[in-house]
Amino acid sequence: MIAYPDSPGNVKTVREVEGLKVDQIAVGSCTNSSYRDLMTVAKILKGKVACPDLEFGVAPGSRQLIEMVDEADVLETLVKAGARIFEAA
């Protein structure tokens, strides 16, 4: 699912917006991302790099989650793909 402007409640499926130019991607939610979220995103991005014009941020759910994805080599995959890792909050 994708939160479409101007509200997080305005969601669409990926198919509904296929082909639309994207300026920003934020992986997370009001409770930030989970281990499953980051594993899924890393699997999709493995060996790929985001467009340099794209603002791509990841909000991990906790410091423990950052450590878990680092141990699974997922953090490196996300960073190499162009993600900025935000502070866990």
N, C-alpha and C positions, 0 to 999 in steps of 0.2 A: 504494500500500500504506500501511497505517496500523499503527504500533506500538501495540498495545493494552496496558493495564496488566496486569501488573506487570513485564513484561520486554520489552526491545527485540526479542527473538526471537519474541514473541507477536504475529504480524502477521495482519492481516485486510485484505480488499479494502474499498474505499470502499462498495461495494454491500452488504457484510455488515453495516455499521454505519450505513447510511443512516437518518436520522431520529433518531439518538442525540444527546442534548445533549453538546456538547463544551466543556470548560472551558479546555483548553490546546492550542495548536498549536506545534510546534517544527519548523522547516524546517532539516534538517541530519541529521547522522549522527555516528558516531564520528570520521569524517574531515571533518565539516562539509559544507556544501552546495557544489555545483558551479555553474558558469555555466549549464548546462542546467537544473538544479533551479530556480534563481532566475528564469530566463527563463520556464519553465513556470508557476511560481507567479504571476509578474507578469501573464502573459497571462490567467490565470484571474481575477485580482483587479482588472484594469484597470477603473477607474471604480466600484469597489465599496469598501465600508468594513466591516471586521470588527465584529462585535457588541462593544459596549463592555465586556461582562462576560467576554470571551474574552481569555486571556493568549496573545499571539501573538509568538513570537520567531523570528528568523532568525540562524543561525550561519554566516557566510560562511567559505569554506575558506581564504582568504588575503587579505592587503591588496590584492594585485593583482586579485583577484576583485571586491573592493569598488570599485576604480577602474573595472574593466570594466563592471560593471552600472550604475555612476553615469554613465558615458559613454553607455550605451544607454538612459538615463532609466528604468531598472528600479528603481534604488534609491528614487527619488522615488515611483514607483507603490507600492512596498512600504510605505514610510513613510506615505503618504496613506491606505493601506488599514488602517493601525493597527499595523503590525509594529514591534517593537523590534529594532534591529540590534545584535547582540552583537559583541564584540571578536573579530577574526579570531584563531584560535589553531591 
